[in-house]
Amino acid sequence: MFLSGNTTPRLGIDLAGGTSITLKAKADQGSAVNKANMDTAVDIMNRRVNGLGVSEAEVQTQGNDNIIVNIPKGTNSKEAQQQVGTTAKLYFRPVLASEPSGTATSSPSPGASSSGSSSPKPGASASPSASTSSKEKASGSSSGSPTATATSQGRAVTDALKAGSTPSPSTSGSGSAKPSATPSASAGGASADAAKLRAQYAALDCTKPAERAKVGGAAKPGDPTVACGQIRGSWYKYVLGPAAVDGTEVKKAQAVFDTQGASGWQVQMTFSSSGSKKFADITGQLAKNQQPQNEFGIVLDGEVVSSPYVQNAITGGQAEISGSFTQQDAQSLANMLSYGALPLSFQEQSVTTVTAALGGEQLHAGLLAGAIGLALVVLYLVVYYRGLSLVAMASLLVSAILTYVIMSLLGPAIGFALNLPAVCGAIVAIGITADSFIVYFERIRDEIREGRTLRPAVERAWPRARRTILVSDFVSFLAAAVLFIVTVGKVQGFAFTLGLTTVLDVVVVFLFTKPLMTLLARRPFFANGHKWSGLDPKSLGAKAPLRRTRRPAGPAAGPVDPKEA
């Protein structure tokens, strides 16, 4: 914590203040300003400024056509302002390599690309001419069906990743393919960039939200990049070439149901005149390759939302994407293509600074309540457990220090912000932590009541107490996890803090409280059962251990008293 310089937790908007942005919806994109579209816009904006749900940014509707965005102090308010008020960046990029994420991978190469594409991506129907594929298919009016060659496929990856060039044509209006391989003077820099891209692709795990947030978004349109995409519920990682078509060149996209064929729901796109030429050029290039290099990635906000394959050059400015779409999937993709994911456009009405005066008063009251609760817990421990209360208070102190350190580090790591509900979760954790100590102490006392000395009592009590503590903490953590998943906004801060402190309780009890009790059991003050130790056998009502004598065997033993037996 001290080495990183982050010595205080990042505070939420209710404690530290922040920025409040008011946006007014406009129905100038062909969509009506209604509740469904407003809710969709709120959900998209919330994902942009609060991806992990713990940065405490708030996005909510106000009235029928306004959205309020509250951004806590410490967040880049200018960047957030640009994210929530503007339509997302949408690009069509050629796919150079792709494979399911979360599995062992190697650096992409011509051979790796060929083998990596053999596992079909789930969910979409296969084209008759590409029976090994199960991806969405892009089609339209064609100018022939070039045959795929292994040479073009190998050259695409080799040129893009090793030599720094790309298989896609230039994005200029002429549509002529321009090789982007650099002269020999700059070949070293291009090779270094390609090596960095290969290493980033090999290490990328798209199943982790923190890694997904770091890739794709900052890439320039003219540079290759790595990206993630979720296809039919499974995460895939991609190497993508430079953007061939800009999303602004899609004039219209709509979800339609194919009543004459077997395609079902599909998405139809109409390009502008310049976009039509660029799209024909890129699809003509891709159609010569094998999968996955005959695919183009539709990239929104740095994430691949679809990666259909092509078999022919698509000309005429009309294209359609078909596959195993549901109506909702097709409509969602059409909205992304049409509006950059936002179904409405928004005009910024006001940007104001929010003070933390009210939050400061509430924080003072909350901390006072926590101090009173902690004092009552300590008083109970001292009265009831006496010397053992020192163990409990030391454990509480260690738990508090760990919680503070982790919250300080989570601020810059994942954008975690401490708000009032999160403080409430930390206060509730005092009871959860104290409960674990009480369970262990009572098990030790039970062993002493049975006539055992302290050292064996500590060791015999631990397995029984450990099971109870784990079950209790698991139930608390499960409740916190469910609450975090099904809620939004400030309640997620409470659930996150509760779950974090529950995990820390297990760590402290196993790695601090139990070893400390083992050490103290060797000290005469506790081992001899001093009356202020809390482990006095006489005050606990301990009975002398049962003495068993060996009886003589055979008839000489005589009859056995039934009561004694």
N, C-alpha and C positions, 0 to 999 in steps of 0.2 A: 504493500500500500504506500509506504513512504518512498520507495524507489521510483514508483510510477508518478508520484506527486499528487495522487488523488486521495487526499486525506479526509474528505468529507463526502457524504452521500449527495447525489444530485437530487434536488427537491422538485416536487411537482408544482403545477401552476397555483394550487391553493395555498402552498407554503412559501413559494419564492416569487410568485407573479409570473408574467409572461406576456404573450401577444395574442390578441383575439382578432380574427379575420372574419368579416361578414361578406358572403358571396350571394349574389342574386341570380337565380336561374333565368335563362332566356330560351324560348322555344324557337330557335332559328336554325335547328338542324333537322327539322322534320319530325321531331318528337314533341309530344305534349308535356307540359309541366304538370305531372300528376304524382300521386304518392309512390307508385311503383318506380318511376324513373328517379324520383328524389331519393328513395331508399337505396337504389342501386348506386347512385352517385355518392351517397354517404359511405356506403360500404367500400367503394373503390378508394375514396379519399382517405378513409381510416387506415386501409392497408398501406397506403403510400407513406403516411406520416407516423404510423404506429404499427409497424409490421409484426413485432413480437408481442404486442399487447401490454408492455410494461413501461413505455416511455411516458404514459399519462397524457398524451395528446388526446383531445376530445373533438369529435366531429358529430354534430347533431343538427337536425332541422329546426327551423324557427318559422312558424307560420306555414304558408302554402308554398312559398317560392324562395325562401332564404335558408342558407346553411351557415352555421357558426362553427369556426375552427379555432380551438384554444390550444396554443402551443406553449409549453412550459419554458421558463427561463433556462438557458443552457443548451437548448436546441437551436440549430441554425434556422432562425425564423425566416430569413430571406429565401433560403432554399426550400423550406416547407411551403412558403407562400407561392413559389413558382410551381411546386408539385400539385397543390390542391386546386389551383385556379386555372390551370391550363390543361389542354388535351395531351394525352401521353404521346411519346414518340413511337411511331410504328414503322418498321422496315421489313422488306423482303430480302433475306440473305441466303445465299447458297449454302447447303450443308456439306461440309467436307468430311466429317466423321461424327458418328453418334453411337451410343450404346447405353444400356441400362446403368443407372448410377448406383453406387453402394457396393459394387463388386470390384474385385481385383482387376486392375487395368495396367496397360503399358502405354508408352508414348505412341501416338498415332503414326502410322506409316502406311505405305501402300498395301502391304500384306495384312496389317492389323485392321485396316479399314474394310478390306474385303471380308475378312472373317467376322469382324464385329457386327456387320450388317446382316448376318445370317439368322439372328434371333429376331423373329417378327415382333413388332410392337402391337400390343393388344388392342382389340376392340373394333377395328374397322374391317370392312369386307375387302377381299382380295380382288385384284383385277385379273381377268382371264389370261392376259399376256404376262403377268408377273405373279404367278401362283404362290411364290414363296413369300410374298409381302402381305401384310394385313393392315397397311396404313391407308390414310385418306389419299384420294387421288384427285389431282387437279387436271381438268380437261377443258377443251374449248375447240374452236376451229383451228385445224392443224395445217402445217405445210410439209407433211411427210413424217415418217417415223424412222429416224436414224437408228442404226443398230448400236448396241452398247459394246464397248471394247475395254478390255482390261488396261490397255495403254492409257486411255484418257482418264480412267479412274486413278491409276497410279500417279499420273502426271499432276492431277488436281491436288492431291494431298502433298506430294513432294514439292511442287512449286509453291503452294500456299504456306506450308509450314517450314520447309527447309530453305527455300530460296527467297521467301518473302513475297512471292507473287500470288495471285488468286485466279481461279478459273472463271470468275464472273466477268462480264464485259464492263466497260466503263459506263458510269451513270450519266454520261453526257447525252444530249439529245440526239446526237448522230447515231448512237447505238453501236458504233464500231468497237470491236474488242481491242483493248489496249493492254499489252502486257505491262504489268507493274513491277517486273523484276528490276532491281536496281543495278546500276553499273558496278563493275568490280570494285571501284573505290569505296562503295558503301555496302558491299556484300557482307562484310564482317558484322556491321550493325544489324542488317536484316537477319543474318543467321542467329545473332544473339536474341533478337525479338522472337524468332521462330522457336528457339530452344526454350525460352521462357514460357511461350504459349503452350508448347508440348508438355512441359512440366506442370503447368497450371491445370491442364486438361487431365493429366494422369492422376493428380492429387485431388481433383474436385469430387466432392460427395454431395450430390444435389438433394439427398434426403435430409440434410441438415439445414434449417432455416438460416443460420448465421452465415454459412458458406454461400447460399443462394443470394443473400443480400449483397455480397461482395463482388459478384461477377455480372458482366453484361451491361449494367446500367451506365457506366462511365465510358464505354467504348465509343470511339469516333466512327461515324458512318463509313469512312473510307478504310478502316483497319479491320483485319480479322479479329475474332474474339471467341471466347468460350461462353457458353450460356447453359441454362437449365430449362427444362420444360416438363410439364406433367401431362402425360398422354394416357387417357383412360385410367387414371388413378395411380400410375407408376411414373416415377421420376427418371428422366433421361438427361444425359449431358451431351453437349454438342460442341463441335468446332465449326464456326461459321465464317464464311468469307465476307468481304466488304459488302455493304448494302447495295443492291442492284436497283431496287425500286423503293421510293419513299411512300409511306402510308398516305401522304396528302394527295398522291396521284390516283387513289381509289375514289372515284366519283360516287359510287353507290355500292352497297352490299346488302343483300337481303336473304333471309332464310325461306326456302320454298320446299314444297313437297312434290317429289317426282311422281306424278300420277300415271305416266306412260311407261316408265321403266321400273327397274328393281332397286334403284339407288336409295329410295326413301327420302329422308330429309337431306338437303344439300344447301350449300351457300353459293349464291351467284354474285360475281363481282363485275363491275363496269369500271374501266380505267379511263383516265383522260388521254388525250392524243399523245402526249409525251410519255405517259406511263404505259400506254399500249405498246409503243415501240420498245421501250426498255424491257417490258415483261416478255415480249416475243423473243428478244435477244437472249435473255437469261434462260428462258425455258428451252430455247433451241440448243443452248450450250449444255444444260442439265440433262436433256433427253438422250445425249450421247453416252452418258455415264451409267454405271451400275449403282444399285443401292448401297449405301445411303446417299451417294453423291449425285443422284438424280432427284433429290428432294430440295425444296426451298423452305427455310424457316420463316414463319411469320412471327416477328419479334416485337413484343410490346413491353415497354419499360424494362428492356433487358431480359425478358423472359420469353421463351419460345411457347406460344400458345397453340401452334399447329405446325406440322412439317409434312405437307402432302408431297407425293412424288409425281413426276410428269413423265409421259412417254413420247410426247410430240411437242414441237414448238407451237405455242398458243398465240395466235394472231387475231386481229379483229377487235381487240379491246374488250372482249368478253371471256370470262373464265368461270368455272364452277368447281367447287370442292365437294366431293362426295365421299361417303364412308358410312360406318355404323353410327350415324348421328341420331340422337334423340332431338325432339323439337327444342328443348331447352339448350342443348349443346350448340345446335345450329344457330339459334337466335343469339346466344352469347357471342359466338365467333363473329356473326354478322355485325353485332353492335361494336365489337372491338375494331373491326375493319372500317366501319362507318364513322365512329366517333372517337376512336382511340380509347375505348372502354367507357368513356363518360357519355351517357345517353343525352346529356344536356350540356350546353355551354353556359359559362358563368361569368358574371361581371363583378369585379371587386367593388364593394360598396364602401367599406371602411376598414382601417387597420388601427387598433387601439392597444395601448399598453395596460395590462391588468396588474393592479397592486396586490400585495399579499397581506394587507392589514387584517382582513377578516380571518384569513387562514392562520396568521400568527397568533391571534387570540384563541382560535380553536386548538392550535398545536399546544399552546400553553396549558389550556384546560385538559387536553388529552395526556400530556406529559405529567401533569399534576395527578390525574386519575391513575396513571401507571405507577407513579411513585407511591401513592397511597396503597395500591394493590400489592406492590412489591414489599412495602413495609409490613403489611398484614401477613403476607406469606412468611417473611423472615421472623416476625413475632411468633407465629404459630410454630415454626420449626424450632425456635429457641426454647419455647415453653415445653413442647412435646418431646423433642429429640435431643435437646441440650447440646452435648458435645458433637453429636452427629450433624447439628445444624451448620457447623463450620465446613463440613464436606459439601453440604447442599449449597451454601452461599458461594463457596469457591467454584463449584460447578456452574452456578448461575452466572457468575462473573466471567468465566471462560466462554460460556455460550453467548453472553452479551458482546464480548470482544470479537468473537468470530463473526457474529451477525453484522456488527458495525463494519468490520473490514470487508466482508463480502459485498455488502451494499455499496460501499465506497468504490469497489472495483467493478461492480456490475454497471455503474453509471456510464463510464466510457466504453465498456465492453459491449453491452447490448442496449444501452439507452435507458436503463432502469431509473425511474424517478420515484422518490419517496414522497407519498402523499398521506393525507390523514387516514384513509382506510388502511394503508400499509402500516402506519404507526399502530393502529388498532390491532392488526394481525400480530405485530411484535408483542403487544401487551398480552394478548390471549396466549401467546406462546409461553409466557411465564408460568401459567398454570399447567401447560402440557409438560414443560421441563420439570417442574416441581413434582408432578405426579409420578414421573419415572423414578425420582429419588425415593419417594415415599414407598413405592412398590418394593424397591430393593431393600430399604431399611426394615420394612415389616417382615420380609422373608428372613433377614438375618436375625431379627428378634424371635421369630418362630423357632429357628434352629436353637437359639440359646434357651428358650423355654423348654425344649426337649432335653436339655442337660448337656449340650455341647459347649466347648470353649469357643472363643471368638474366631481363632484362625480357621478351624474346620467349618465353623458356621458361615463365615464369609464365602468360602469356596463352594459349600453345598447350596447356599441360598442363590448363588449367581445363575445357575442354569434355569431354575424355576422363575426367577425374576426376569431373566433375559427373554424368555418366551412371552411373558405378559407384556413387557415393554415393547417388544417388536410388534405384537398384535395391536396394541393400543396406538402406537405411532403409525402403523400402516393404515388403520381406519382414519386417523386424522389426515394423513397425507392423501388418501383416496378422496376424502371429502374436499380437500383443497384443490386437487387436480380436476375433479368434476366441476367445481365452482369456477375454476380458471377457464375451462373449455367452453362452458355453456353461457358465460356472462361476458360482458364487454365493459369498457370504461374503468371507472374507479374500483369496481368490485374485483376486477382482475388483480389490482394492486394488493388488495387484502388477501386474496387467495394465493398469490405468488409468495408473499411474505410468510403466510401461515405454512405453506408447503416447505419453504426454505428453512424456517426455524424448526420444523418437525424433523427434517433430515439432520440438522445440526444437533438436535437432541440425541439422536442415536449415536452420532459421532462422539459427543461429549460423554455420554454414559459409558460407552464401550472403551474409549481411549483415555478417559480422565477419571471418572468417578470410580469405576471398578478397580483400576490400578492403585488409586489413592487409598481406597478402603483396604486393599491388600497390604499396603505399607503401614497404615495406621493400626492394623490388627497386631502388629509386632511391637507396638508401643505399650508400655505398662499401663498408661492412663486408660487406654481402651481395652487392652487384653485382660487386665485384672478386674474390669468391670467397675471402675470408679462411679460413684453415685451421680456425678455430673457428666459422665460420658454418654448417657442415654442407653447404655448397654449393661446396666447393673442387673445381674441375674436375680437378686433378691427382689428388687422392685418390679421386675418383669414376671415374677411368680414362677421361676424355673424350678423344676423338680429334679431330685437326685437321679442320676441314670440308673436304670434297672440292672440289678446284679443277678446274673444267672449262674447257678452252680450245676456242675455235671452230676447227674444221678447214676448210681450203680446200675449196671445192666443185669438182667435175669430176674429169677424169682426173689432174690434177696432185696430187690428194690421195693417190694411190698406194693400195696395198692396205691393208686394215684388219686389224690384229692381232686374231685371234679373242679372245684373253684380254682385250685392252683393250676390245673391243666388249662 
